[in-house]
Amino acid sequence: MKNATIKLSLFFNYFVFAILLNCVGVVMLQMQLNFGVSKSGASVLEGFKDLPIAIAAFIFASFLPKIGLKKSMLIALSLVTIISSIMPFADAFWYFKLLFFVIGVSFALIKVSIFSTIGLLTDNEKEHGSFMNFLEAIFMSGVMLGGFVFSYFVNDANSKSREWLHIYWLISGLSLLAFLLLLFSKLDESEAKIENTSIEKDFKEMIGLIVKSLIIVFILSIFFYVMIEQSFSTWMPTFYKEILHSPTSVAVQAGSILAGATFLGRLLSGFVLLRIKWIYFLSFCLLAVASIVIIVMPLAKNIVIENDQQMTWLNAPFVLYLLPIMGLFLAPIYPTLNSTILSSLPKYMHSSMAGLIVVFSALGGTTGSIITGHVFESFDGTTAFYFSLIPIIFIFILIWILYKMNKKNAITQA
């Protein structure tokens, strides 16, 4: 396979960061159990992760090609290797704020660099879309595996136990391995760079993208999508623990099953989108997600468990299996929208566009998690998840506007 080593490296980088980023839901649950942190207090961890992603992407994205895409990824991997090796000794909440701050900055460098690199490794829109879906599928496999590995370290018999922190030794080793794999991979970055341009000019060009009406609609679509995805993925362990009365290990595994469904959905969507227009497929997916929320929430209120420690996936109520299914339908939305925009731009602009994607994805993730956390604490989990119907409606409207605008631009350019 052409560029096999660097492609493998990008997949592995994304896999490692999938584990790091999406452990926030587990960590938030453990903060409540280990350190007595409130739900609203724990929800700030999402901000310590997502705001640095947004800020770092906004500052660095436009001129990362000048720094070097490969060099930027190596810096990111070295930072998370170091911070992960410290975490087994964490004995206060601020350690976890620092952890997610470092993860956030590092992921901004990784994601912008990887999104910019895809255009260098593919020759047309079809290849770009295919690679993007595979990349996001690998990301979800990391989320899925990470949740199960975290659950292995969780001690259901002693909620105060901090044995789960030992997983960060494993994560540190994986990050180091990813660093070495990338270090010995070759990447031709010449097409991503423009000669005789200044950092100021590159930054202004990125800002100029924001005012384009097509980009505005796309950015809003991404913002609301990530708001939904992060709300579910971050708060699902807490929802299973408190609303569905499952043991902690089952609650953590539920997040992994959601990730597994998303992984499968992204693999299958690559085949489906070859036969069905993306707008019809994504519309169906959004309606399916809304339907699952409407069906599951009333069922969740009626669960009564006498001894939650006896619940396993073999004897769990049927409703516990329904919620993660939405991952199948959420899966295609993000990579499909990203690939559509990136593949329509020249390669030297991919870094700037990727920066905007990362910024608004991060803001959407933080907003969704914090809103869900406050509603969860003030009302209950079912009310919090019902709130996801609002951004689902917004996305449905926005993708149709995006489709019409994109179609009009294509006709004009022809």
C-alpha positions in Angstrom: 0.0 0.0 0.0 1.2 3.5 -0.9 2.5 5.5 2.1 1.7 2.5 4.3 4.1 3.4 7.2 2.9 7.0 7.6 -0.8 5.9 7.3 -0.3 3.3 9.9 1.3 6.0 12.1 -1.6 8.3 11.7 -4.0 5.5 12.6 -2.1 4.7 15.7 -1.8 8.3 16.8 -5.5 8.7 16.5 -6.0 5.5 18.4 -3.9 6.6 21.3 -5.6 10.0 21.5 -9.0 8.3 21.4 -8.2 6.6 24.6 -6.9 9.8 26.2 -9.7 12.1 25.2 -12.7 9.8 25.8 -11.7 8.7 29.2 -13.1 12.0 30.5 -16.5 10.4 31.2 -14.8 7.7 33.3 -12.6 10.2 35.1 -15.6 12.4 35.9 -17.4 9.5 37.5 -14.3 8.5 39.4 -13.8 12.1 40.6 -17.3 11.9 42.2 -16.5 8.6 43.8 -12.8 9.2 44.8 -12.7 12.9 45.6 -16.3 13.8 46.4 -16.5 16.3 43.5 -20.0 17.4 42.4 -21.4 16.7 38.9 -21.1 20.3 37.9 -17.6 20.5 39.4 -16.5 17.3 37.5 -18.0 18.7 34.3 -15.2 21.4 34.1 -12.8 18.6 33.1 -14.5 18.7 29.7 -13.6 22.4 29.5 -10.0 21.8 30.6 -9.8 19.4 27.6 -11.8 21.2 25.0 -11.0 24.8 25.5 -7.2 24.2 25.1 -8.0 22.2 22.0 -10.0 25.2 20.6 -7.4 27.8 21.6 -4.4 25.9 20.5 -6.0 25.0 17.1 -7.0 28.6 16.6 -3.5 29.9 17.3 -1.4 27.3 15.6 -3.5 25.8 12.8 -2.8 28.3 10.0 1.0 28.0 10.3 1.5 24.4 11.4 2.8 23.5 7.9 5.6 26.0 8.5 6.5 24.3 11.8 6.1 20.9 10.1 3.2 18.5 10.4 5.3 15.6 11.5 7.3 17.7 14.0 4.0 19.0 15.5 2.7 15.5 16.0 6.0 14.4 17.6 5.7 17.3 20.1 2.2 16.3 21.0 3.1 12.6 21.6 6.0 13.5 23.8 3.8 15.8 25.9 1.2 13.1 26.6 3.8 10.5 27.2 5.2 12.6 30.0 1.9 13.6 31.6 0.5 10.1 31.5 3.6 8.7 33.3 2.8 11.2 36.2 -0.9 10.3 36.6 -0.5 7.1 38.7 0.7 9.4 41.5 -2.2 11.8 41.3 -3.8 12.5 44.7 -5.8 15.7 44.0 -8.4 17.0 41.5 -5.9 19.6 40.0 -3.8 16.8 38.6 -6.7 15.8 36.3 -7.2 19.4 35.2 -3.6 19.5 34.2 -3.9 16.1 32.5 -6.8 17.2 30.3 -5.2 20.6 29.6 -2.1 18.9 28.2 -4.2 16.4 26.3 -6.2 19.2 24.8 -3.2 21.2 23.5 -1.6 18.0 22.2 -4.8 16.8 20.4 -5.1 20.2 18.7 -1.6 19.6 17.2 -2.4 16.0 16.3 -5.8 16.6 14.7 -4.9 19.6 12.6 -1.7 17.9 11.5 -3.5 14.6 10.6 -6.4 16.3 8.8 -3.8 18.3 6.8 -1.8 15.2 6.1 -4.8 13.2 4.6 -4.8 15.5 1.6 -1.1 14.8 1.0 -1.7 11.0 1.1 -4.8 10.8 -1.1 -5.3 11.8 -4.8 -9.1 12.5 -5.1 -12.3 13.2 -3.2 -13.3 9.5 -3.1 -9.9 8.5 -1.5 -10.1 11.4 0.9 -13.6 10.4 2.1 -12.6 6.7 2.4 -9.5 7.5 4.4 -11.4 10.0 6.7 -14.0 7.3 7.5 -11.4 4.7 8.2 -9.5 7.2 10.4 -12.6 8.1 12.4 -13.4 4.3 12.7 -10.0 3.7 14.2 -10.6 6.6 16.6 -13.8 4.9 17.8 -12.1 1.6 18.2 -9.7 3.4 20.6 -12.7 4.8 22.5 -14.3 1.3 22.6 -11.2 -0.5 23.8 -10.2 2.3 26.2 -13.5 2.0 28.0 -13.2 -1.7 28.5 -9.6 -1.4 29.7 -10.6 1.3 32.1 -13.4 -0.9 33.4 -10.9 -3.6 34.1 -9.0 -1.3 36.5 -12.2 -0.2 38.2 -12.8 -1.8 41.6 -16.6 -2.2 42.0 -16.2 -3.5 45.6 -14.4 -0.4 46.7 -15.5 2.9 45.0 -12.8 4.8 46.8 -10.0 2.6 45.3 -7.5 4.4 43.1 -6.2 1.3 41.4 -7.7 2.6 38.1 -5.0 5.2 37.9 -2.5 2.4 37.0 -3.9 2.4 33.5 -1.9 5.6 32.8 1.3 3.5 32.8 -0.2 1.6 29.8 -1.2 4.8 28.1 2.2 6.3 28.5 3.8 3.2 26.9 1.4 3.4 23.9 2.1 7.1 23.5 5.9 6.4 23.4 5.3 3.6 20.8 3.3 6.0 18.7 6.1 8.6 18.9 8.7 6.0 17.7 6.5 4.8 14.8 6.0 8.4 13.6 9.7 9.3 14.1 10.7 6.6 11.6 7.9 7.3 9.1 8.5 9.5 6.0 6.2 12.3 5.0 6.5 14.7 2.0 4.9 18.0 3.3 5.8 20.2 0.3 2.3 20.5 -1.1 1.0 21.7 2.3 3.3 24.7 2.2 3.2 28.0 0.3 6.5 29.8 -0.3 6.9 33.5 0.4 3.9 33.8 2.8 4.0 35.2 6.3 2.4 33.8 9.5 0.2 36.9 9.6 -1.1 36.3 6.1 -1.8 32.6 6.8 -3.7 33.5 9.9 -5.8 36.2 8.1 -6.6 33.6 5.4 -7.9 31.2 8.1 -10.1 34.0 9.6 -11.3 34.8 6.1 -12.7 31.3 5.8 -15.1 32.0 8.7 -17.0 34.7 6.9 -17.9 32.5 3.9 -21.6 31.5 4.2 -21.0 27.9 3.2 -18.3 27.5 5.9 -20.6 29.2 8.5 -23.3 26.6 7.9 -20.7 23.8 8.0 -19.2 25.1 11.3 -22.6 25.3 13.0 -23.4 21.7 11.8 -20.1 20.4 13.3 -20.6 22.4 16.5 -24.1 21.0 17.2 -23.0 17.5 16.2 -20.1 17.4 18.7 -22.4 18.9 21.3 -24.7 15.8 21.0 -21.9 13.3 20.7 -20.0 14.5 23.7 -23.1 14.9 25.8 -23.8 11.2 25.4 -20.3 9.8 25.5 -19.2 11.9 28.5 -22.3 11.4 30.7 -23.4 7.9 29.7 -21.4 6.2 32.5 -23.1 8.5 35.1 -26.5 8.0 33.4 -26.1 4.2 33.6 -24.8 4.4 37.2 -27.5 6.7 38.6 -30.5 6.4 36.3 -30.3 2.8 35.2 -28.8 1.6 38.5 -25.9 -0.4 37.0 -22.6 -1.1 38.7 -19.6 1.1 37.9 -18.0 -1.4 35.6 -21.1 -1.9 33.5 -21.5 1.9 33.4 -18.0 2.3 32.0 -18.5 -0.5 29.5 -21.7 1.1 28.2 -19.6 4.0 26.9 -17.4 1.4 25.2 -20.4 -0.2 23.6 -21.5 3.2 22.3 -18.1 3.6 20.8 -18.2 0.2 19.3 -21.5 0.9 17.7 -20.0 4.2 16.3 -17.0 2.3 15.0 -19.2 -0.2 13.2 -21.4 2.6 11.9 -18.4 4.4 10.3 -17.2 1.3 8.7 -20.6 0.5 7.2 -21.3 4.1 6.2 -18.4 4.0 3.7 -20.3 1.3 1.7 -23.8 2.9 2.2 -22.6 6.4 1.0 -21.4 4.9 -2.3 -25.1 4.1 -3.1 -27.1 6.8 -1.3 -26.7 10.6 -1.4 -25.1 11.7 1.9 -28.0 14.2 2.6 -30.6 11.4 2.6 -28.5 9.1 4.6 -27.6 11.7 7.3 -31.2 12.8 7.5 -32.3 9.2 8.2 -29.5 8.9 10.9 -30.6 12.0 12.7 -34.2 10.8 12.8 -33.1 7.4 14.1 -31.1 9.1 16.9 -34.1 11.2 17.9 -36.3 8.2 17.9 -34.0 6.2 20.2 -33.9 9.1 22.7 -37.7 9.4 22.7 -38.1 5.6 23.2 -35.4 5.0 25.8 -36.0 7.9 28.3 -39.5 6.8 29.4 -38.2 3.2 29.8 -35.3 4.3 31.9 -37.5 5.8 34.6 -39.2 2.5 35.2 -36.1 0.5 36.1 -36.0 -0.9 39.7 -32.9 -2.9 40.8 -32.7 -4.3 44.3 -28.9 -4.9 44.3 -27.0 -3.1 41.6 -23.8 -5.1 42.2 -25.5 -8.2 40.9 -26.3 -6.7 37.5 -24.3 -7.9 34.5 -24.8 -7.6 30.8 -26.3 -11.1 30.9 -29.2 -10.2 33.2 -29.5 -6.4 32.5 -32.8 -4.9 31.5 -33.3 -4.5 27.8 -33.2 -0.7 27.9 -29.5 -0.9 28.8 -28.8 -2.2 25.3 -30.9 0.4 23.5 -29.1 3.6 24.2 -25.6 2.7 22.8 -27.3 1.7 19.5 -27.5 5.4 18.6 -23.8 5.2 17.9 -24.6 3.4 14.6 -26.5 6.4 13.4 -24.4 9.2 14.9 -21.3 7.6 13.3 -21.4 8.9 9.6 -22.3 12.5 10.3 -18.9 13.9 11.5 -16.5 12.3 9.0 -18.8 12.8 6.0 -19.2 16.6 6.7 -15.5 17.1 7.3 -14.4 15.2 4.2 -16.9 17.1 2.0 -15.5 20.5 3.1 -11.8 19.5 3.1 -11.7 17.8 -0.2 -13.3 20.9 -1.8 -10.4 23.1 -0.8 -6.8 23.3 -2.1 -4.3 21.3 -0.1 -2.5 24.3 1.3 -5.8 25.5 3.0 -6.4 22.1 4.7 -4.5 23.1 7.8 -6.5 26.3 8.2 -9.8 24.5 7.6 -8.8 21.7 10.0 -8.1 24.3 12.6 -11.6 25.7 12.3 -13.0 22.2 12.5 -11.0 21.5 15.7 -12.0 24.8 17.3 -15.7 24.5 16.8 -15.7 20.7 17.6 -14.0 21.5 20.9 -16.4 24.3 21.7 -19.3 22.1 20.9 -18.0 19.3 23.1 -17.5 21.6 26.1 -20.9 23.2 25.7 -22.7 19.9 25.4 -21.0 18.4 28.4 -21.4 21.4 30.7 -25.1 21.9 29.8 -25.8 18.2 30.2 -24.0 18.2 33.6 -25.9 21.1 35.0 -29.3 19.8 33.7 -28.4 16.3 35.1 -27.6 17.8 38.5 -30.6 20.3 38.6 -33.2 17.9 37.2 -32.2 14.3 36.3 -30.5 12.3 33.6 -33.5 11.6 31.5 -34.3 15.4 31.2 -30.6 16.0 30.4 -30.7 13.5 27.5 -34.0 14.8 26.3 -32.3 18.2 25.7 -30.3 16.5 22.9 -33.4 16.7 20.7 -32.9 20.4 20.3 -29.4 20.3 18.6 -30.6 17.3 16.6 -33.3 19.4 15.1 -30.8 22.2 14.4 -28.4 19.8 12.6 -31.2 18.4 10.5 -32.1 21.9 9.2 -28.4 22.9 8.8 -27.3 19.9 6.7 -30.1 20.6 4.2 -29.1 24.2 3.9 -25.5 23.0 3.5 -26.5 20.6 0.8 -28.4 23.2 -1.2 -25.5 25.7 -0.9 -22.9 23.1 -1.9 -25.0 22.0 -4.9 -25.4 25.6 -6.0 -21.7 26.3 -5.7 -20.9 23.2 -7.8 -23.3 24.3 -10.5 -21.8 27.8 -10.5 -18.2 26.5 -10.7 -19.2 24.1 -13.6 
